[in-house]
Amino acid sequence: IADSDDELVPETFEVFMKTWNDIPVEKRINYCGVAACCRDQFGKRISDQVPGGVFDGGFRELFYKYKFRKEVFMINKTAMMREFPFPEHIRNVLVPEALTWRIMTDKYKLRFINDEMRTYYIDEPNSLSAIKRRSPHSKALSSCLESGNVLNNDLRYFIFSPLYFFRMALVYQSFRPFLNNQERKWVFLKPFAKTFAFPFIFAGWAYSRIMMSRFQKKSGV
């Protein structure tokens, strides 16, 4: 998966094909694809190091147990993309791709390699990173979808990254006030996740006011 503001190194597909062929034929049915690392337009690596140089597993384990939390570039089997399509009922908002990748790699393994195959352009005017400059309202749904998904499905990894889960609870409570009625139907917490996030309601509400104030100052509203 690549965006319009990305660039692939010339040998990308050759490396991916070799990596895929290194997986024994009889085991490939258990794999969804191959993932590699990234660098920026100045040649600086922006991905974390893949443990052991090659890692077979899923995003949740790699993220929480091995602290691999930065950009990757991946190629998945067509059958996997059909089995795990991006949500189409949520329109006009950037739904985090990570939601789909986590579910996919819960069922199938992904082979991660340390090679840097994608050039990821940062701080460019047309980069998708410009999303950070949008209003809290426009970021609310995607932020709540991602943080809500983490709280609903990943709390079993709490012991590995407690501060991360506290931050996700704060993010959820901070952006939830900006959701409209329709968006709130798409975002919900399971009972245990709701209990976990409850203590952050006041802090989230306070931070939502701060975010709105900062945005209004920057935009001259």
C-alpha positions, 0 to 999 in steps of 0.5 A: 500500500503506497500513497501518492506522496511516496516513492519506492526504491527500484529493487522493491518488488524484487526484494518482496518476491524473494522474501515471499519465496523464502517462506516455505510453500506449504506455510504460505497459506498462513501468511497475508503478505510482506512488510518492509521499512521506510526512510524519509526523502533525506535518506534517514530511516524512520522505521523502527528496527525489526526484531531479529531482522525478520519477524513473522507475526502480527502488528499487535505483537510487534507493536506492544511487545517489541515497540515497533511503532513507526512506518512500514510498507506492505504488500498483501495477497489479493485474497486478503484484501478481499477478505478484509476490505476497508470499511465503506460505510464510513465516508468522507473521513480518513479511517486509519488503515491500521484498523484493517491491518491489525484484524488481518494479522490477528488471523494471518502472519505477516513477514516483516523485513528490515530493508528500507523499501519506501521513501516517505516524504515528510513535512511536504505541503501535499503530504498526508501529514497535513492532516495534523493541521485540520480542525479538531472536528475533522480529526475527531472520527478517525481519532476516536475510531483508532483509540476506541479500537485499541481500548476495545481490543488491545487491553490484554497488552496493557502490561507492555505499554500502560502509558500508551493505553492511558494516552489512548483513553485521553485521546478518545475522551478528548475527541469524542465531544466533537463527534456528531450524532451519526458518528457516535453510532460508529464509535463505541466502547465495550463495557470494560473499555468504557470503564477503563476510559471513564476516569479520563472524561474530565481531562478529555473534556478540558483538553478538547477545549484547549484544542479548539482554542488553539485551532481558532487562534491559528486559523484566525477564527 
